[in-house]
Amino acid sequence: MTRLLRFVRPYSAPLLLSVLLMAAVGAAQGFMAVLIGPVFDRVLKPDSADSPVALFTIPGFHHTVNLGDLLPSAIHNIWTMVAIAILATFSVKGLCDYFGNYFVNFVGFSAVTDLRQRVFDRVLRQDAHFFEANSTGRVMSSIMNDLEKIQVATSHMLADWLRQSFSVIFLLCVVIQKDWRLAVASLTLLPFVLVPTLRIGRRIRRTTRRAQDEAAELNQILQETISGHQVVKSFGAEDIESNRFRLAASRLKSSNLRYVAQQALSSPLIEFFGAITIVGLLSYARLQIKSGALTAGEFTSFVIALLMLYEPVKRLTGIHNIFQQAAGASQKVFEYLDRDQQISEKPGAQKLSRFQQSVVLDNVGFCYSSAPDAFSLEGIQLEVNAGEVVALVGPSGAGKTTLANLVPRFYDVTGGAVRIDGKDVRDLQLGSLRSKVGMVAQETFLFNDTVTNNIRYGKPEARDEEVREAARNALAEEFIERMPQGYDTVIGERGAKLSGGQRQRLAIARALLKNAPILILDEATSHLDTESEVLVQRALQTLMSNRTVIVIAHRLSTIRRADKIVVMDRGRISEIGTHEELVNHGGIYQRLHELQFLEADPLLNS
């Protein structure tokens, strides 16, 4: 909770104001208990209407504050004074409670909004290792569900905590003022309530963390099933996914019920010990009233103040449990904030203003931290000169995509260096580095937004005419203009309303508009039909013009004209040369070339 308070500091002024207003609410609560005495001893006894009304006395001081002293001399009728005091107390309490509640909620919502933004920004800037280790559903659950628990604690519950705390303070003053010995005796049972409550709170924190993890699992199943609904349907796996969801939901229900059972324990404890206290007080009061040491009004005022005191104490134990729930939920959130970013800028990193010479992979080594023994790149020595088209080919799992991902620094090398114009990419500003690299991947990602905004994504300041020109050059304008709202058509999640070829051409238009000098094409045509592939290839030729290109391809027919073909196998470079040099070289490239053309024959003859 201490870390959460750091996010409250910018809102200290409204928080202080809310504390003062809630203090006024607590004071009004205490004053309401004080007014009970005059009501029983004076208002309900008309013969005592002309005598002054004692408001309260301070133990140890020979001074009594009279209600009449606090009001104008013209208003001394007992009922009139008590009625005005009741109306004023309730009015002050209501207004202060309203504004105090608003300001403390303002502080809570603002602090959690800042925290959510901080977590989102942190996650957004995490490296690829983070997203390999954490599923999308779980990260989403933490940013939304875990922070929702924290928001409840820092807004609604914080307001209630202030309200009840000040009520306890002022009501405690009232019961002590009435009879401090009796008050001490009545409050001796509080430790028997508070100690178990604290222990319950620790259990609630653990239960909440478990429940949040199970909610994250449920969210993960939901996200995967909805995103992959076509796969689920094609395999007839609706019942399997339904059972997965049902089991996860059942585990979440059990954890939530466990929380409810633990949280509810404090209330019967307080009720039981409160009943013991009331029985003891009534026995004591009978003796005191008989002896004349205590009036019925004074005792009633004391008992009501004590009963009013037990209510906020009971509320505070519940609030404590909710704070523990928030503390449990915050664990995963702060884990994200505390996680070191493996890909980060060095202090004083240089800006890459332009690309002119070459991209060099100098004795590069790399292995995935999550699986250090499973895959690695070793001894990669490669130079891509400005204006060259270099193709990476090889069997699946050879390391082609991994190698390409080292250039924009999605991963950091574990050995050697990647240099652009002689500068190690680790010494460059990330923004300036990635602005020089454009990508068109096999799995094109488009946003659930308009065509214009998807093309403009890499260059938000681009004019509409620039967007249209990029679309024309990518051979996308024809199908865009046939869409219902043209460039303003929303294309659905991941471009669901488009065909594969259309999605690729939008991705090419996006890369054209970005106009980066280095271009990475990762299997950009592998999943397309023949007609779409021809269109995309033509668009790619426009995109590749006057750029330095790294092409990853399985179809060797698409890279015949590459200036340099790099053949990879098991994380190493096995061959480098042109198509003509490698096709009869007797190595992996020749074998791949022969396999692809041999595979076509049975299809043609069938």
N, C-alpha and C positions, 0 to 999 in steps of 0.2 A: 504493500500500500504506500510505502514511502516513495517509491518510484512514480506512482501515479500522482502523488502530490506535486511533483516537479512540473507536471503539465497544467497544474492549477495556478501556479505562480503568476503567469501573465494576467490572470483575472482576479488578482488580490483585492482590488477596490470593490467590485460587486460582491465578492465573497465576504469581505468585512461588513459591508452594508447588510447582507443577508444574516450574518451572525448577530448584528445589533437588533435587527427586526425580530429574529427568532428569540433573542433574549427578552424582548418586550412581550412576545407571545408567552414565554415561560413565566414572566412576572404577572401577566394577566391571569394565567392559570392559577398561580399561587394566590392572587388577590380574590379570585372567585371562591376559593376555599375559606379565606378569611371572612367573607361576607355571610357565610352560613351562620356564624355565631349571632350577629345582630338580627338576622331574620328570625331565628328561634327565640332569642332572649328578649327582643324588643318589638319587632314588627308583629309577631304573633301574640304579643302581650300588650294590648292597647293602653293599659294603665301605666306602662313604662314609657309612653311615647315622648314625654317631655324631658327625660333624663338623657345626659350625653351618652353617646355610644363609643365605647372603647374599641379602637381598631386593632391594636396589638401593643404588647409590652415587650421590652427588650430585657432578657434575663440579665440580672446584675445591675440594672439601672432603674432608679426610682422615677420612671417617666412613662406615661401612657399617652399614646397618640390617639386622639378622638377623631371620629369621622367628621364631626361638625367643624373641626378646625381646618379641614381641607376644602370646605365649601363656603360660598359667600354667606354672610351672617343672616341674610334674608331667608335662606333655605335651611331651616333647622327642624322641620317636621321629619320624624324618623323614617316613615315610609317613603316620603319624597326623596330624602337623601339616599336611602338604600336603592330605590328604583333608579335614580340617576346614576349611582355608582355601578349598578348591574348593567345598565344600557351602555355606559361609557366603557366599561371593562370588555363587554362583548364586541363593541365597535372597534376598539383599539386592537383586540385580539384578532378579529377577522381581517382588518386592513393589514396589520403587520404580518399575519400568516400568509395572506395573498401575495404581497410584494416580496416577503422573505422567501416564499416557495418559488416565485418566479426567478428571483436573482440567483438562488442556489442551483436551480435547474439550468439557468443560462450558463453558469460556471461549469456544471457537470457536462452538459452537452458540448460546450466549446472545448473543454479539455479532452473529451473522448474523441471529438472530431479531429483535433490536432494529433492525438495518438494514432487514430486510424490512418490519417494521412502519412504520418511518420512511418508506420508499419508498411503501408502500401508502397511508399517511395523506396523503402529499404528492400522489400521483396522485388520491386521492379528492377532494381539495380543489382540484384544478385546474379551470380554467374551460372553457367549451365549446370554445374555440379549440384547446385541447390535444387533446381527443378527436376534433376534426375532422382534426388533423394526424397522429394516431397511431392505428393500427388496434387493435382490442381484442386480437387474437391476438398482436401484437408487444409490447404492454404486458404481457400475461400471461406471455409468454416471458421478458421481462426480470425480472419479479418472481419467477418460478419457476426457469427454466433458468440465467440468468446468476448469480443468487444461489446456485444449487446449486454452481456452479464455485467461487464464493468460499467457500462453506461447507466444501467439501472442503479447500481451501487453509488455512483458518483453524482447522480441527479436526484431521482425520487428518494432514495434511501438516505442520502446525505442530508436532504431537507428534513426528512423525518427524524434523523439522528439529532440534528441541531434542535428541532422542536422539542423532542422528548428529553434531551439532556438538560436544557434550560428549565423545562417543567419539573424535572427531578430536583434540580438545584433550589428553585424557589419553593416548591412544596416541602422539601426537606427543611428549609428555613421556617416554614409555617409550623410544621409538627414539632420542631425543636423549640420554637418560641412558645407554643402552647404548653408543653410539658416535656422538658428535655430528657428527664429520667425515663418517662414512659416511651419517648421516641427512641431512645437508645435500646430499651428492652424490646421494642417492636421490630427494630432493624437488625437485631442480632441474628435473625434467620436468613438474612440476605446472602451471607457466604455459602450457605447450603444450596442456594440457587445458582450463584455466579460461578462457583468452581466447576460443577458439572456442565454448565453452559459453555465454559471455555474449552473443556475437553470435547464436547460435542462439536464445537466450531472447528477443531482440528480435523475431526473425522469428516465433517462436511466439506472441508477444502479438498481432501483426498477423493471423496465421492464425486465432487463437482468436476475435478480434473478427469476422472474416469468417464463421467457422463459426457463431457465435452469431446473426449477422444472418440466415444461411440457416436456422437452426433456428427463428428467429422467423417467417420467411416460411412455413415448413412448418406451424408452429402456427397461423398466420393462415388458411391454406388449410383446415386441419382444422376450425378454429372456424367459418369461414364455411360450409363444406360441411355440417357437422352441423346448424348452426342453420337453414340454408336447404335442408334435405333435401327438403322438399316441392317447392320450386322446381326443384331439380336433377332430381327424378323427373318432374315435369310437363313439362319440356323435353327429357327423355331425354338429359340431359347427364352421365350417370354416367361414360362413357368420357372425356369432356373433363376432368372433375374428377380422374379417376384418372390421366390423363396429366400434369395440373398437379402433382399430388402426387408422381408418379414423378420428374418432372424436378427438383422442389425437393429431394426426398430424395436424388437422385443428386448434386446440387451439394453437399449437406451431407456425403454420404459422401466426396466428393473432398476437401473441406476437412479432414475428420477424418483421412483417410489422410495428407494433407499434414502435419498436426500429428504423427501417429505417426512419420512418416519423419524429421521434424526432431527430435522429442524423443528418438528412439532413437540419434541420431548420437553423443551424448556417451559412451555405454557402450562401443562399439568403440574410441573414442579412448583411453579410460582403460585398457582391456584391452591395447591395443597398447603404450602407453608403460609399463604395468606389467610386461609381459613383458620389455621392454628392460631395465628396472631389475633384475628377478630374475636375468637372465642376467649382468649386470654384477656383481651381489652374489655370485653363486655363484663367479664367477672370482676375485673378491677374497677370498672366504672360504677357498678352497682354500689360498691362499698364507698367510693368517693362521693357519689351524689347523695347517698344517705347521710354521710357525715357533713355535707354542705361544703366540702372542699372544692367541688367542681359542679358547675351548672350543666343542665342538659344541653344548652346551646353550645357551651364551650367544648363539651365532650363530642357532640355531634360534629362540630367544626373540625376537631382533631381527627375523628374517625374518617370523615369524608376526605380530609386532606391526605390521610394515610392511604385510603382506598385509591384516591387519585394518583398518589405516588406509585402504587404498585402497577398501575396501568402503563405509565411510561417505562418503568423498569422492565415489564414484560415485553413491551415494544422494542426496547433497546436490545434485549437478548435476541429477538428475531432479526433485528437490523444487523447485529454482530454476525449472525449466521449468514446473512446475505453478503456482508462484506467478506466473509470467509469464502463464500461461493465465488465472488469476484476475484479474490486472490488466487483461487485455484484456476479460474479461467485465464488469468493473466500470465500464467507460467509459460504457455506456448507462445503468447504474443511477445513476451520479452525475450524468449529464445530467438525469435526472428530478429529482434532488434539487436541482440548481442552477438549474432552470428557474424563472424568476420567475412568481409567480401574478398574472395580470392582474386578477383579481377578488379583492381582499383588503380587510380592514377597515383603516380609518385608526386610528392611535393615538388613544385616547380617543373612539372611535365611540359615538354615542348609542344607547340602547335604545329601540325603538319599543314602548311599553307597550300602546297601543291605537290603533285606527283609528276616526276620528270624522267627518272632513270630506270629503276628496276625494283622488283620484289625478290628478295633472296632468303631462302631457307638454308641457314648455315649450320650444318651438322645437327639438325633438329632431332630431339628425342621427346617422346610424350607417352604418358600412360594415364588411364582414368583412375582417379583416386578411389572411386568406389569399387573398382576391380583391377588392382595394380598388376595382378598376375595373368589377367585374361587377354589383354591386348596392349600393344605398345608400338610406337613408331621409333625407329632407331636409325641414326646416321643419315638422315635425309639431307641431301645436298642438291639444291635446285635453284636456278636463277630464271626469273621471268622478266624479260626486258620490256620496257615501255613499248606498247603497240603490238606485242606478240599475242598470238592465240596459242595457249598451252593446254593440251588435253590430258586428263588423268583417267587412265583405264586400268582394269584389272578385275579379278574375281570379287564377288561380294565379300565384304569384311576385310578387304585388303588395306583400308585406311584412307581411301580417297576423300570422303567427306570430312573426316577428322582433320586431314591435312589442310583442306581448304578453310576449315573453321579457325585455324590458327592465324590466318591473315588478318581478319577483322578483330582478332583477339577475343573470340568467344571462349577460348581456353588459353591458358598460358603454357608454353613449352616447359618441359621438365629438364631439358638439356638443349644446349645450343641457343640459337636466337633466330627470330624472324625479323628481317630488316627491310625497311622501305626507304629507298634513296639513302641507304647507308645508316639509317637510324633504327635502333631497336624499338619495336612497337611498344615495349613496356615502358619506354621513356617518353612516349607521346601521349597527348591528351586524347582520351577515348572518343570524345565527340568529334574532334578533327580527323582522327584516324577513320572512324566508321563513316564519316561523311564522304570519304574518298572511295568507299567500297559499296557497290550495288550488288544485289543478289536476286536471282530468280531460282526458286527451289522446285523440287519435284512436287512436294505438297504445298501448293500455293495457299497462303492464309489471307483471306479477305475479311473485312469487318462488316458487321450488320449495319451498313450505312449506305449512302448514295454512291453511285458510280464516281461522281466528281470527287467526293471526299476520299474514296479509296485510292484514286490515282494521285491525288494531291498529298497523300499521307507523308511522303518523304520530303515535300517542299510546301509547307502550309501556306506560304505567302504567294504561291503561283497564281497567276491570273487565269480566268476561265479560258481564254484563248490559248494559253500555254497548255492547259489540260487537254483541250480539244486537239491541239497539234500532236501531243504525245499519243493520244488515242488513235489519231489517223496514222501516224508512223508505225504504231503497233498493230495496224490492221484491225482495230477494234471498233472504229466509229460506226461501221455499217450495222453491226448487231446492236450497238448502244442506241442508235437512233430508232431502231425497231421496238425498243422496250417502251412500256406504257408511259413513263415520264422521262424518257431519254436519259440524259446525264443525271437527272434528279431521282432516278429509280433506286429504291432501297433493294439491295441484292440478296438479303437474307444472311443468316449466320454462315460464315465461311464461304460465302458466295453460293448458297444452296440453289438459287434460282438460275444459275448459269451452268453451261456445260464445261467439261474439263478444258477444252480448247479456249473457250471464252475467258475462263478464269486465268489461264496462262497469259493470254494476250493483255488482260488488265494488269497482271503483274509486270509484264514487259513495259506497258505504258507507264506504270509507276516507277520502274527503274529508269526509263527514258527521261522522265521529268526530273528525277533526282540528278541525273547527268553526272554520275560518279565516274572518274577515270579508270578505276579498276572494277571489273565485273566478274562475278562468280556465277556460273550456270551449273546447277546441280540436278542432273537428270531432268532437264526442263521439258523434254518431249516424250518421256518414257511411257506414259500412260495414255497417249492420245491415239485416236484412229488416224488412218492415212491422210484423210482430207484435212483434219485439224492440224496434224503434224506439219503438213506442207505450209499452211498458213502461219503457224507458230515459227517454223524455220525461217520463213521470209521476214517475219517480224524480228526474229533474233539477229538476222543479218544486219538489219538497220540498227539494232541496239549495239551490236559488236563493232560497228564501224568506228574507227579512230579511238578504240579503247584497248586496254590491256585485259585480256580475258583468260580466266581459268575455267575450263569446261570439264565437268565430270560426266562421262557418258558410258552407257553399256552398248548402245548401237554404234558400232564402229563406222558405219556408213556416214554418220553425221559429223565425224571429225577427220575425214580424209585430208581436208585442206589445212589442218592445224599446223602452225609453224614448228611445233614440238609436241611429240606424244610421249608421255611419261607412264610407263607400265609399272604398277605397284603389285606387290605380292607379300602378304603377311607382315605389313608394316614397314616394308623396305622398297626402295626403287630397284627394280630388276633390269629395266631397259629404258633407254631414252633415244629418240630419233624421230624421223618423219615416217609417214605411212609407207612410202616406198622403201625406206631403209629397214623397217621392221617386219614387213609382211612376209619376206622370204628369209628372215634371219634365223628361223628355227627355234624361236623362244616362245614365251607365253603369248605375246601379241599374235604371232602367226597361228598358234593353236586356237585362240579366241576367234580370230578372223575365220578360220576354216569351220569351226563349230557353228558360227552364226550362219554361214552360207549353206552348210550341210543341213541345218535345221529347217531351212526354207524349202528344200527339195521335196520331202515327204508331203508337205502341205500343198505344194503345187501339183503333185502327182496323185493326190488322194481324190 
